[in-house]
Amino acid sequence: MLTLQTIKENPEEVIRRLATKYFDGKETIAKVLEVDATRRSTQMQLDATLAELNTLSKNIGQMMKEGRKEEADATRNRVSEMKEGVKSMETEMKACEDELQTLLWTIPNLPSSQVPAGRTPEDNVVERTGGAMPELFDGAVPHWDLAKRYDLIDFELGVKITGAGFPVYKGKGARLQRALINFFLDNAREAGYLEVQPPYVVNAASGYGTGQLPDKEGQMYHCTVDDLYLIPTAEVPVTNIYRDVILSENDLPIKNTAYSACFRREAGSYGKDVRGLNRLHQFDKVEIVQIQHPDKSYESLTDMVNYVQTLIEKLELPWRILRLCGGDMSFTSALTFDFEVYSAAQERWLEVSSVSNFESYQANRLKCRFRSEGNKPQLCHTLNGSALALPRIVAALLENHQTPDGIRIPKALIPYTGFEMID
């Protein structure tokens, strides 16, 4: 979340930048300042009252020593009345702090100056493209037909067991999933990321820490009895490793990678975009996360974007990188680059990764800080990216690499699959 200091220093600038995300912050920012003014006024009154109480309490003993019993009794009565006032002020302080916290949670992150203007995905800026566009043979089909033809993925069986959006991978389809996971993890380790294996469920504090709560509560699966949430991405548990932690400046950057299953309700998703692997409720993904010094986070963002590009190139897929406009960005991001691969059989681009810099927004929620020698702790910057999400990668691999004789496996992936063709 935004720091209170950021808002107080230049509220008009905060409102202006929030407008880039099409968030009207005037009323909320005004309320934040009003509640903060009440909180500070109450705090000053409370501090003054406590100081007076301390003085009066000391005076009572002296009065008794001097035989001024009536005066001492009157002072005791005064102290009792003031203590009731202190309770009232403490209650008001707590109410102000709670309201202030709630308000701050509802304000999105400020977009970077690099974020282009625009409201819809059509306003995103294509940064660069690469990879050869495949020329498919007559009779080429989309991945859901290929999955059935080669007995790779059973969508109907998933519906029987659980429901739509929970496919069952079989045979070479399952082996391809496992191969991609290991391929992505090995590449991440070679790039300097430490592999971790996180839990797949998190508590509410973790959801608030990375910004899924309260913004995306309706999109998460909630285990109500235990008040736990199924993770929508490994970003949530991995980044929360550093919640309430003060790091040494020498520890930065911290680079983690993790494989996890991901769970998303995808409420309100309908139409052609949800067919086959295009949009699932459960899917596999390898995530990369960095905790970085504020002065170096945009350098790290560039490195992460370049790294994800190498993965897609190794898979021999046509790709493009989009710099997201303000209206298409997430609640928590300061700057995001999306990767898309081209699906030749569907004749459309499929998003397979988002790489984002959150600056200090998540770190402030997490209280993730670092300390340089001789200085007070300051907030880190956090970054993350999909490297990569499997479903649409699998869809593009099946569709773009299909031949009349079967589906060709990219050279870099063969050591992981153990086979060169799906036939």
N, C-alpha and C positions, 0 to 999 in steps of 0.2 A: 504494500500500500504506500501511498505518498506519505512522506513525513510531514508532520504538522509545520515544521520549520519551512519547508518548501512552499506550502500554501500561504503561510503568513508573510513570507518575504516578498512575494509578488502574486497576489491572488488574481489580478487581471491577466497576467501572463499564463497562469495555470488554466484559467477559463478559456483563453484563446487557443491554447494547445489541445485542450480536451475537445474543442470543437472540431479538430481535425479527425477525431474518431466519431464525430456526430453525437457527442455527449454534451448535453446542455448542463454545464456545471454551475451556472449562476446561483441558483437557489441553494444547492448543496454546499457550495463554498461559503456562501453568506451564512448559512446555518452553522457550519464548522467554526467560523470566526466568532459568531455570537455565543455558541456554547463554550468555546475556549475562553472568551472574555469573562463569562459567568464563572467558569471553573477557576480562573486565575484570581478573580475578585473574591470568591469564596475562600480560596486558599490563603489569600492575604489576611482576610478577616479571621480565619481559623488560626493562623500563625500568631496573630496579635492577641487573640483570646487565650491561646495556650501559654503565651509568654506572661500575660497578666495573671492567669491562674497559678503559674509557677511562683510568681512574686507574692501573691496573696497567701498561698499555702505556706510559704516560708515565714510570712509575717504573723501567721496565727500562733506559731510557737513562741515568738518573741513577745506577743501580746500577753499570752498566758504567764510567761515568766515575770512580766511587769505588773501582773495583777489586773489587767484590763480585760476581765472575763466577758463583760457585755459586748465590748467591741470585737473580741475574738469570736463570740457566738454569731454576731451579725456578719462577720467576714465569712464564717463557715456557711451561713445561709446563702451569702452571695456566691461563694464557690460552688455550692450545689446547683444554684440556678444557672451559673455559667457552664457547668458540666452538661446540663441538659441542652444548652445552646450548642455546645461542641458536638454532641451526638447528632443534632439536627444538621449542622454544617457538614459533618462527615457523611451523612446520608445524602445531602445535596451534592457533595463532591463526587461520591460514588456514582450517582445518577448522571452527572455531567460526563464523567470519564467513560461510562458505559455508552452513553449517547454519542460521544465523540468517536469512540471506537467503531460503533455501528455505522456512523456516517462515513468514516474513512474507508471502511470495507466496501462501500458502494461506489467509490470513485475509481475509475480505470487508471492505468498507468499513463503517464504522459508520453506521447509519441516522439521519437527522435526527429531532429530536423531533416533527416534523410527520407522520412516517410512521405510518399507522394500524396497529393490531394486526390480524393475520389471516394465514392460511396460503395461501389459494387466491385465484384471480381473483374469486370470488364475494364476497370480503371487501374488495375495492377500493371506495373511496368516490367516488361520482359528485359531482364538483365543480359542474359546470353543463352545460346542454344548450342546443342552439339549432338553427335551421333547420327548415323545414317538412317533415313526413313526406309522401312522395309517395303518391298514390293511383293505383296502376297499373291499366291497362285489362285486361279479360278477355283472356287469351292472352299476357300478358307472360311473359317467360322469363328465366332467369339468363344471366349474361354469356357463358358458354362457348357457349351456343346462339346468342346475338347475334353473337359473334365469327365463328361459322361462317356464319350467315345473310348477313352483310354482308362476308364475306371480309376480316376485320380481323386475326385472329390464327390461326395454324395450329399447334395443339398437336402433332398427329401428325407434322408435318414436323420439328418440333424433336426429337421422339423419334428420328426417323430419323437426323438429323444428329449429335445428341449423346446425348440421353436424356430421360427425363421431367423436367420442371421447367425446360426451356430452350426456351420458345416462340419462334416466328418471327412477327414483326409485319409486316403487309403493307398497302400502299396507305394508306387513311385511318387504319388502325390504327397504322402507323409514324409517320404525320404527327401523330397525336394524341400519341404518346409524345414526339416532338421538341417539339411545342407546349407540353406540360406542363413539360418540362425548362426551356425558355426562359422560360416564364411564372414558374416558381419562382425561377430565377436573377435575372431582372429585378426581381422583388419584393424579393429579398434585398439586391440592390445598393441599391435605393431605401431600404431600412431600415438602410443603413450598413455592410453586410457587404462585405468585399473578396473578390472572386472569385479562386479559385486552381484550377489543374488538376493534381491530384496523380497519382502513379503508382498503378497498380492492383495492384501486388505490393509487399510490404514484407518486410524482414528480421525475424528473431526479436526483435531488440532493440526494434523498433517494436511488435511484438505484446505484449511484456512491458510496454512503456511505457504502453499504454492499458488493459491488463488482459485482453486476449483470451487471452494466454498467462500461466500455464498453464491457466486456468479453462476456456476454450472451444476448446482445441486440436483436439478431435475434431470440431468443427463447421466448421473451416476447411479449405479445399483447400490442400494442401502440395505445393510443387514440390520434391521430395526431392533431386534432383541439385544444385540451386543453394541449397537450404535457404531458399526464399522462400515466402511465403504470399499467396494471392489475398485481397484485402481483403474483409471482410464488410460494411464501411461506410467512407465517406470520412473518418469520424471518426478512423480509425487513422492514415493518412498526414498528415492536416491537423494533428491535435494534436501529432504527432511532429515537426512543423516546429520546435517550441519545446523539444524535448528537449535537455538540457544547455545551456540558454540562460538568461542572467541579464538580465532586462528592466529598464528604468527604470520607476518607478512612473508616470511621465507617459505611458508607452506604453499603459497599461491604460485601458479594456478593449481587447483585440484581438478583432476580429470577422471571421471568415472564412466563406465559403460555397464549396461545391464540388459539382459534379455528378460522379457516377461510376457505373459499373456495380458491382454488389455480388454477392459469391459466397458462398453458404452451403450446406453439405452437408445441413443440416436432417435429420440422422440421427435415425431413430425417429419421423418424422412420418408418420402414416397417417390414413385415414378421410376424411370429408367435408370437413374443413378444408383439404385439399390440392387440391381440385378446381379446375380452371381457373387463374385468377391468384391464388387464395387463398394459396398457398405455393409459391415458386419457388426454384430453386437459383441462378439468375442474374436480377437485376432492376436497374432504374434507380432512382436516388434522388438528391435534392439535400439536402445536409447543411448545418447551420449550427453553428459552433463558436465559443465565446468563452473567452478567457483573461482572468480578472478578478481584481480585488483581493478578498481574503477578506471584507472588510467590505461588499462590494457584490454578492456573487455571488447572493444570494437575490433581490435586486432585479432582477438580470439574468435570473434564472430566470423571474420573473413576466413580464418583458418578452418573453421568448422564447415563453412559453405564449400570451400575447396575440397575438403575431405569427403563430404557426401558426394560431390561430383565424381570423384575417383571411383566410388563404389558403383555408381550407375554406369560409368564408362566401362568398368570391368565386366558388367553384365550385358554389355553390347546393346544397350537400349537408347533410342532417341530421347533427348531430354531438353528441358528448358528450366531456367531459374526466374522466378517472379519476385520482385520487391513489392510487398503488399501495400496497398493504399490504406489510408486511415480508416475508412469504413469497413474494410475487410480484415482488419487486425483483431487479435484476441484482446480480451479485457486486460491481461497482465503484461503484454508485450510492449517494448519500446520500438523495436524494429524486427521485422520477420521476413525471411526469404523462404518461399515455397519452391519445392522441386516437383515437376510434373514429368511423367514419361508418356510417350505417345502410344496409344492402343490402336494398331492398324486395323484390326478386325472391327472394332467399335467406332473407328474414325473419330477419336476424341482423346483429349489429354486427361490423364489421371494423376491426382496429387498423391505423392508417395512420401513426402517429408516436409516438415516445417522446421526451420532453424531460427532461433530467436534469441535476442538479448533482452533481458528484463531489467537491466541496469540494477538499481537498488530496491526495486519494487517488491520482489519476493523476499529479498534479504531483510527488509524492514519488518515484514510479517514474521519471518523466521527468527529474527534477532541473530542473524548470521553476520558476524563481524570479524575483523582482523585488527591486529595491533602491530604498528611499527615501533621500533625501539624508542622509548621516551615519550610516546604520544598516546593519546586516548584512543580507545577502540573506535573504528569507523566501519560503516556498512560495506560489505562486499558487493560485487555484481554477480548475478547468476545468468547462465546461458544453458540452452539445451537444444537438442535436435533429434529427429528420427533418423536412424542410420542402420537399417531402414525399417519401415513398416512393410510387412510381408504381403498382405492380400493383393494389392494392386500391382506390386512387383511381380507376383506369381501370375496374375492375369496378363500383364504385358509380356512376360517371358513366354507363356503358352501361346499367345496370339501372334506375337511378332516373329517367333522362331519356329512356327509351324511350317512343315513341308508336306508334300504329298506322301512322304514315307514315314512321317512322325514328327516329333517335336525335338529340335536340336537344343542341346544344353551348351551354354556359353563355356568357352575354354577354361576360364578362371574357376568355374564352379564344378567342373568334372572331378577334381580330386575329392570334393566333398560329397558328390552324389554317388560316385562309383559307377556311373553309366553316362554314355554320351548321347543317347537318344531315348525318348519315350515313344515306344511303338507297340 
